[in-house]
Amino acid sequence: MGHLLLVESWVGAMSTLLPRAIREGGHRFSFVTRDLQHYLRSAPVPGAHPLLGADNVLTVETNDPDVLLPHLERLQPVLNFDGVATSCDYYLATAARLAERLGLPGPPPEAVEAACAKDRTRRTLREAGVPGPAFALAETLRGLEEGAAALGYPLVVKPVDLCAGMFVRKVGDADELREAFEALQGFPVNARGQQRSPVVLLEELLTGAEVSVETVTFGGRTTVVGVTDKSIAGAPWFVETGHMFPAALEADTERVVSDTAVAAVEALGLDNAVCHTELKLAADGPKIVEVNPRPAGNQITELIRRVTGIDLAAVYAQVALGEKPELDPVDTGAASAAISFLLPPRTGAIEEIRGAEALRDAAVVDYRLKPAGHHAGAATSNNNYLGHVMVTSGRQGAARAHAESLVERLDVRYAEEIG
């Protein structure tokens, strides 16, 4: 039985899936956080947060490696950690550094840092010849304007160190570029209290379907688990509205997409890592959007588990503990699985979401809707969903349309509309 140390976590699906997978694998875990209240406020399921079921809950400043690493190093002889992991992007590099410090299995810290910084990823992949969009980097509006002049509109503006599509938007002219830059300037610290990088990434706008490749790299060998398709909406924003696994691709396209993702993982030097690599199927071939050195979010891991039986949350724990991952698919009876998200039509207090009776469908394996009183945010990132519906199908490529049709039947009613 291994003892895994979890350094912080997202508060969404993976904060439930990972603790469950660790326990089901016969392992145990401890949890370290700088702010326990963050999890007490944000339990993803009724009752106590699953992370608080840890053998040990430790409170220490996780945002300062110079404090965190020596503190846990002193605890190691007592608690005997066998591996380190996190599901939160903002602590992936810290977890890798901590594993290295404690002499435990883990990905190369430099590779994780390069993957988590979109500017470093772009430079590394360009040098390695891995296809991606043309891009420019700048810290000032003047620099971005010069980059835009060289690249030509329309373009995509991205922060290099945020997640869930936050502040990622299409810009069509200098005024929109200025607006995007000023919005980023007004967000100097991320949601976990960490100072953000001033660097802004400007990319050519890639057109075509978006997919992600889920891979596991262990002992220098990368295995492709499969390809997931992604639905995007909300222009000028890029909000993920759903996913289906496996993606409905021709065999040749799937092979090229997979090979491109593996090339990106290898170019970054990632090893002993579960990766979620996003790509655009451009007219001249697939191009890398980003490489995430952790399991996919938005319940993609659950779609994969329901189709193949491969639990990437469990695989992530195995890899972190230095165990050979279990990657043999089984017949689950499902040929496709999909999730569709309910986006807020606008901001405001929710009175009710009507139409839940339609979700009592034999194909629905999971759904969740925000309760009355929830205040809906703007549909500008993946952080403000009002709910989701997950379905499976015995036919390849069929789950996506079914999930989308169920979400379309839901009717969001706001308090002022009812009153």
Secondary structure, 3 states (H helix, E strand, C coil): CCEEEEECCCCCCHHHHHHHHHHHCCCEEEEEECCHHHHHCCCCCCCCCHHHHCCEEEECCCCCHHHHHHHHHHHHHHHCCCEEECCCHHHHHHHHHHHHHHCCCCCCHHHHHHHHCHHHHHHHHHHHCCCCCCEEEECCHHHHHHHHHHHCCCEEEEECCCCCCCCCEEECCHHHHHHHHHHHHCCCECCCCCECCCCEEEEECCCCCEEEEEEEEECCEEEEEEEEEEEEECCCECEEEEEEECCCCCHHHHHHHHHHHHHHHHHHCCCCEEEEEEEEEECCEEEEEEEECCCCCCCHHHHHHHHHCCCHHHHHHHHHCCCCCCCCCCCCCCCEEEEEEECCCCCEEEEEEECHHHHCCCCEEEEEECCCCCEECCCCCCCCCCEEEEEEECCCCCHHHHHHHHHHCCEEEEHHHHC
